[in-house]
Amino acid sequence: MKNTKKQNEFPAGWNAARVKRVIAHHERQTDAEAAAENELAYRSTKATIMKVPVKLVPEV
């Protein structure tokens, strides 16, 4: 028997409307605004960014 339930295309808490809002936000940004937003992401105190060798990604 084939499963006819449609699988959600988006992560939990996301839907097509939210995706469209995020896309619109980024399309409206100037290059300077986008660069400033990227810089702020690196200064976050809630997450960290690390360089991980590709070979080790499955382990992380």
Backbone as CSV, one residue per row, in Angstrom:
resi,resn,N_x,N_y,N_z,CA_x,CA_y,CA_z,C_x,C_y,C_z
1,MET,0.839,-1.175,0.000,0.000,0.000,0.000,0.888,1.243,0.000
2,LYS,0.606,2.158,-0.892,1.400,3.370,-1.028,0.964,4.411,0.010
3,ASN,1.954,5.046,0.639,1.667,6.092,1.616,1.221,7.341,0.868
4,THR,-0.011,7.784,1.102,-0.544,8.932,0.375,-0.451,10.227,1.162
5,LYS,0.018,10.155,2.413,0.161,11.354,3.223,1.271,12.222,2.640
6,LYS,0.959,13.482,2.410,1.953,14.402,1.855,2.977,14.754,2.932
7,GLN,4.237,14.579,2.607,5.310,14.889,3.541,5.559,16.397,3.519
8,ASN,5.753,17.002,4.699,6.032,18.425,4.795,7.364,18.714,4.103
9,GLU,7.379,19.732,3.275,8.578,20.101,2.526,9.509,20.987,3.348
10,PHE,9.032,21.476,4.491,9.770,22.465,5.270,10.110,21.929,6.657
11,PRO,11.159,22.496,7.266,11.480,22.117,8.648,10.345,22.536,9.584
12,ALA,10.337,21.976,10.774,9.319,22.327,11.761,9.279,23.835,11.980
13,GLY,8.083,24.390,11.987,7.910,25.822,12.207,8.003,26.668,10.944
14,TRP,8.304,26.046,9.837,8.428,26.772,8.570,7.295,26.365,7.640
15,ASN,6.927,27.300,6.756,5.936,27.014,5.715,6.263,27.892,4.509
16,ALA,5.503,27.761,3.455,5.789,28.501,2.211,5.752,30.008,2.439
17,ALA,4.825,30.482,3.247,4.725,31.927,3.493,5.980,32.451,4.192
18,ARG,6.469,31.706,5.161,7.675,32.132,5.877,8.883,32.146,4.945
19,VAL,8.990,31.136,4.113,10.096,31.083,3.150,10.039,32.294,2.221
20,LYS,8.844,32.629,1.747,8.695,33.795,0.846,9.093,35.085,1.548
21,ARG,8.757,35.219,2.845,9.142,36.425,3.592,10.660,36.523,3.732
22,VAL,11.316,35.396,4.000,12.779,35.404,4.136,13.434,35.766,2.804
23,ILE,12.949,35.187,1.719,13.490,35.503,0.391,13.304,36.985,0.080
24,ALA,12.102,37.504,0.342,11.828,38.925,0.074,12.761,39.813,0.893
25,HIS,12.995,39.459,2.151,13.899,40.233,3.005,15.288,40.324,2.381
26,HIS,15.813,39.186,1.944,17.168,39.180,1.380,17.226,39.874,0.022
27,GLU,16.174,39.801,-0.748,16.161,40.470,-2.053,16.103,41.988,-1.914
28,ARG,15.536,42.487,-0.816,15.434,43.937,-0.596,16.716,44.535,-0.038
29,GLN,17.584,43.709,0.528,18.800,44.208,1.166,19.808,44.738,0.158
30,THR,20.478,45.790,0.568,21.630,46.254,-0.213,22.802,45.343,0.140
31,ASP,23.875,45.429,-0.632,25.071,44.634,-0.327,25.622,44.991,1.051
32,ALA,25.590,46.282,1.394,26.104,46.727,2.695,25.246,46.162,3.828
33,GLU,23.929,46.160,3.664,23.041,45.607,4.690,23.272,44.104,4.863
34,ALA,23.452,43.406,3.750,23.699,41.958,3.820,25.015,41.674,4.533
35,ALA,26.043,42.470,4.216,27.341,42.283,4.859,27.241,42.548,6.362
36,ALA,26.499,43.583,6.751,26.328,43.898,8.172,25.589,42.769,8.888
37,GLU,24.575,42.213,8.245,23.831,41.101,8.837,24.741,39.888,9.028
38,ASN,25.589,39.623,8.049,26.540,38.503,8.157,27.517,38.722,9.309
39,GLU,28.015,39.937,9.451,28.947,40.245,10.538,28.294,40.015,11.896
40,LEU,27.022,40.408,12.027,26.317,40.206,13.292,26.184,38.726,13.628
41,ALA,26.011,37.907,12.626,25.880,36.463,12.859,27.152,35.909,13.497
42,TYR,28.285,36.434,13.126,29.555,35.955,13.691,29.748,36.412,15.134
43,ARG,28.995,37.425,15.538,29.131,37.947,16.902,28.082,37.380,17.848
44,SER,27.283,36.465,17.391,26.217,35.883,18.203,26.774,35.234,19.460
45,THR,26.058,35.370,20.560,26.445,34.698,21.802,25.610,33.438,22.017
46,LYS,24.729,33.121,21.065,23.865,31.949,21.190,24.313,30.785,20.325
47,ALA,25.258,31.030,19.446,25.744,29.981,18.551,27.202,30.261,18.231
48,THR,27.853,29.259,17.681,29.246,29.445,17.296,29.451,28.900,15.888
49,ILE,30.450,29.400,15.237,30.795,28.951,13.892,32.194,28.371,13.969
50,MET,32.339,27.149,13.464,33.634,26.478,13.491,33.975,25.943,12.117
51,LYS,35.245,25.831,11.883,35.726,25.195,10.676,35.947,23.723,11.008
52,VAL,35.274,22.840,10.269,35.392,21.404,10.506,35.812,20.745,9.198
53,PRO,36.849,19.927,9.222,37.233,19.227,7.996,36.046,18.407,7.462
54,VAL,35.860,18.440,6.161,34.727,17.766,5.518,34.638,16.312,5.949
55,LYS,35.764,15.638,6.044,35.772,14.221,6.438,35.134,13.995,7.802
56,LEU,35.211,14.987,8.684,34.706,14.833,10.051,33.260,15.279,10.220
57,VAL,32.680,15.913,9.242,31.315,16.421,9.362,30.327,15.338,9.802
58,PRO,30.368,14.130,9.253,29.422,13.106,9.723,29.567,12.794,11.214
59,GLU,30.752,12.956,11.753,30.986,12.684,13.173,30.450,13.787,14.058
60,VAL,30.449,15.003,13.524,29.970,16.157,14.299,28.469,16.111,14.350
